[in-house]
Amino acid sequence: MQENFDLQAHNTFGLSVRARYFCEAASVQQCRDALQFACAADLPLLVLGGGSNVLFREDYPGVVLHMTSRGIDVINESAGTVLVRAAGGENWHGFVQHCLHTGMHGLENLALIPGCVGAAPIQNIGAYGVEVKDLITAVEVLDVTTGEIAELSREQCEFGYRDSIFKRGLRGRKIILSVTFRLQRAPLVNVSYAALAQAVSHIVDPQPQQVFDAVCAIRRSKLPDPAALGNAGSFFKNPVISRGLFEKVARDWPELPAFPAGDAPHTSVVRDSVKVPAAWLIEKAGWKGRRLGHAGVYELQPLVLVNHGGASAADITSLAEQVMGSVEQKFGIRLEPEVQWIPPRSMD
Ligand SMILES: Cc1cc2nc3c(=O)[nH]c(=O)nc-3n(C[C@H](O)[C@H](O)[C@H](O)COP(=O)(O)OP(=O)(O)OC[C@H]3O[C@@H](n4cnc5c(N)ncnc54)[C@H](O)[C@@H]3O)c2cc1C
């Protein structure tokens, strides 16, 4: 347990905020020890993986528990289907690579997403036409109050678009120890996403390795590397709005793009709703490439907020709030952060 610990290397925004206490946990026992320490000291506890989906708005007044558990095990295999369980502290991209190299397919489209396996179910990570919920069969959790271990089925996780029960009813109440995935031995690929289909269009029968390579290449060309430019990926979700609101906005902005809502967030399933691209709204509100002090909106992808170097937690928070405010004022559409704010906003 380290005291007054600088979290700069543990959040991809690269913000220099401090945790009152910080420890690593590679085992269930170490998780339980940390929980006991926090409970005895009457302090809150925050589980951290790669810190790639968090915005620390201030120093953390409790215990930050960094998951470092390792292990990838095939637990069952039949008729070409493999159940593989990975520890919460495994690096996500490393796990995707391991599965590809050992002939277990389905995760290729989710290559190069930063962070750890244990965080993947939290916001149901998704990219290039695949959401992780479609591959997860179970999530093993440790209850932070009782210290008991349980397994949640996919249904119990209540997955939605960048959403799950871990962001709502179970927020902060479970430590994800491991995740079990159902993968395929057959080299099936999913190139339904237009940009990916385009990238492999010169290949007659694209194989999983080629899809993996194409996803990595697209991501490297579009998204800033947090090691070079601090960021947390897409800062905002694409808003899911009612068709009525869409038609109202489209009267003034006929070029406003819209997509089928798909899985709307579980809490606010809107019938007959559409998804509109947050990047489009932010760009039209004039924010693309703009800077406020050391914080900025990335010039190649306005969904991404960046730390140009030396930005404070307050700088990023203020930029995010101003972007949300001006999009709402211009279009009447409220942007919702995808990144988890610590502490949460009062309306979360
Ligand atoms: C450049 C870049 C690109 C990205 N691209 C994508 C993308 O394409 N698609 C996408 O969905 N996301 C994307 N992200 C967001 C992010 O990578 C994912 O959300 C990832 O799953 C976060 O993992 P993490 O380990 O860094 O989580 P953290 O940031 O460490 O934690 C996120 C949340 O999960 C909780 N948490 C973490 N681990 C556990 C655990 N074991 N038990 C309980 N709670 C836990 C934390 O308390 C926190 O609330 C991107 C981020 C970056 C920086």
The ligand as a Gaussian input file, in Angstrom:
#p B3LYP/6-31G(d) Opt

LIG

0 1
 C       -6.884000       5.556000     -27.767000
 C       -8.111000       4.883000     -27.151000
 C       -8.991000       4.196000     -27.963000
 C      -10.118000       3.569000     -27.412000
 N      -10.959000       2.905000     -28.255000
 C      -12.058000       2.292000     -27.754000
 C      -12.941000       1.581000     -28.618000
 O      -12.710000       1.473000     -29.819000
 N      -14.039000       1.010000     -28.082000
 C      -14.307000       1.085000     -26.743000
 O      -15.329000       0.523000     -26.323000
 N      -13.494000       1.750000     -25.902000
 C      -12.380000       2.352000     -26.365000
 N      -11.538000       3.027000     -25.528000
 C      -11.876000       3.140000     -24.098000
 C      -11.156000       2.106000     -23.193000
 O       -9.997000       1.613000     -23.813000
 C      -12.054000       0.932000     -22.818000
 O      -13.217000       1.382000     -22.180000
 C      -11.347000      -0.070000     -21.915000
 O      -12.158000      -1.191000     -21.699000
 C      -10.985000       0.519000     -20.558000
 O      -10.115000      -0.395000     -19.906000
 P       -9.210000       0.043000     -18.699000
 O       -8.610000      -1.193000     -18.123000
 O       -8.258000       1.092000     -19.111000
 O      -10.283000       0.623000     -17.700000
 P      -10.123000       1.830000     -16.611000
 O      -10.026000       3.106000     -17.368000
 O       -8.967000       1.469000     -15.726000
 O      -11.468000       1.707000     -15.871000
 C      -12.680000       2.045000     -16.494000
 C      -13.820000       1.781000     -15.503000
 O      -13.898000       0.396000     -15.232000
 C      -13.698000       0.128000     -13.847000
 N      -12.883000      -1.099000     -13.779000
 C      -11.736000      -1.359000     -14.454000
 N      -11.325000      -2.624000     -14.205000
 C      -12.230000      -3.156000     -13.348000
 C      -12.356000      -4.431000     -12.699000
 N      -11.480000      -5.417000     -12.879000
 N      -13.414000      -4.623000     -11.844000
 C      -14.317000      -3.642000     -11.645000
 N      -14.252000      -2.430000     -12.221000
 C      -13.214000      -2.192000     -13.068000
 C      -12.983000       1.356000     -13.294000
 O      -13.267000       1.541000     -11.910000
 C      -13.596000       2.455000     -14.143000
 O      -14.858000       2.825000     -13.633000
 C      -10.384000       3.658000     -26.033000
 C       -9.481000       4.362000     -25.206000
 C       -8.358000       4.965000     -25.755000
 C       -7.392000       5.706000     -24.853000

